[in-house]
Amino acid sequence: MTTITSFFFFLLGLSSIFPVSFSTNILSLGKKNSDRLLSSVVFPLKGNVYPLGYYSVSINIGKGDEAFEFDIDSGSDLTWVQCDAPCTDCTKPREQLYKPNNNALNCFEPLCISLHPITNHHCKSADDQCQYEIEYADHGSSLGVLVNDHVPLKLTNGSLATPRIAFGCGYEHKYSVPDSPPPTAGVLGLGNGEVSFISQLSNMGVVRNVVGHCLSEEGGFLFFGDELVPSSGVTWTSMSHESIGGYYSSGPAEVYFGGKATGIKDLTLVFDSGSSYTYFNSQAYNSILALVRNNLRGKPLEDAPEDKSLPVCWKGPRPFKSLHDVKKYFNPLALRFTKTKKAQIQLAPEAYLIITTSL
C-alpha cells in the first residue's frame, strides 16, 4: 500500500519553499538596485527535498581544476572544506582533500577577528595561525585553521575572476549522524557575516551582495550578484535589521489556509538553507495540522499510523502514483509578510506533502 504523508517540515532555504517547480527568493543587502554591478556568477546545484534532504554545489579552489562539493548554508558564515592536515573523521579520501600551501591566515587578520568574540580572541604573536571552531544546531562541528586561496569564478558577462577567498581548512570534524556522514566535502557559508562567501565577494567588488537560488525536485542553481534578478514579476520583502543569531530573517508573517487568515500570526521566519526542512513552532504546527485534518473530513483518506516515515500519514482506497492524485483534497497554505503589502510565500499541497512507499 502506498500512503501519502503530511510533510509539515518544508525544505528550508532562500527560495525552496515556493510551490512551483522552479522558484526564486532573493536576499539583498547593501546598495540600492540603481547601483548595480554588471555581472553575476551562477552555479548548478545537485540534490532534492526527499529522500536526500539537501542541495549541494561544486566550487573550484586553487589554480588547478580541484573541485569540492559543498552543502549550501545561509544559516552560517564560515565556508570550510576538509583539509589534508592530516584530517580526523574526514569522509573523503586523501586525494580529494584540500591541500594547504603555507596560506594560513594569522590570528590578527580582520576576518579572523570577526570569527571570535572579543573576549575569546587570544593571539600570543603575529605568527599564530587563525584557529576556528564551528558547531551547528544538529551538533555537527568542524575545527581547523583559516586559510585563503584563489577561487576561479566564470562571470555571466564572460569574464573570469580569481579572488582570494578566506575559508576554513578543517582537520577535525563531527557529524550529526556518525554512521551516515555527508558525501560533501564541506559547507559553503552564505550568512551575512564578514567572513561569508558572498560578503567577501561583495567587499572585493566582484558582485553585489545578493544571493539567491532556484530549486526543483532534482537540482537547480545558485547565484551571486543581481544581474539575474528580473526587473518585474518579483515580490520583495525586507530582511530584519535586528540579527537573530546571525540569520537572515523576515518581518512577522501570518499563516493563510485555503486563502483565508487562520489567526496564526506574528511568526518570525528564519531562512536557513543548511536545514533540510522548515519547522514551525509546536503551537503553530498543531494549529495548522488541525486545519488540515478538519479540511479532510468526508474525503476518502484515512490515517495511516502504521507508516512510520513521518509523524502524520494518510492512505487512500488504492495506491497513489503521484501527488496529483491527492492534491485536490488539500488546501494551499501561504505565509503572508505583514509588513510588506502583498508579499507572501505560496505553499501548494505539493510543497508540504510527499508520497511514501514504506508500506
Helices and strands as residue ranges (DSSP letters): E 3-6, E 23-28, E 41-48, E 54-60, E 67-73, E 80-82, G 94-96, H 110-115, G 118-120, E 131-135, E 141-150, E 153-154, E 160-161, E 164-174, E 186-189, H 197-203, E 210-215, E 220-224, E 248-257, E 260-261, E 267-271, H 282-295, E 302-303, E 313-315, G 323-325, G 327-329, E 333-337, E 344-347, H 349-352, E 353-356
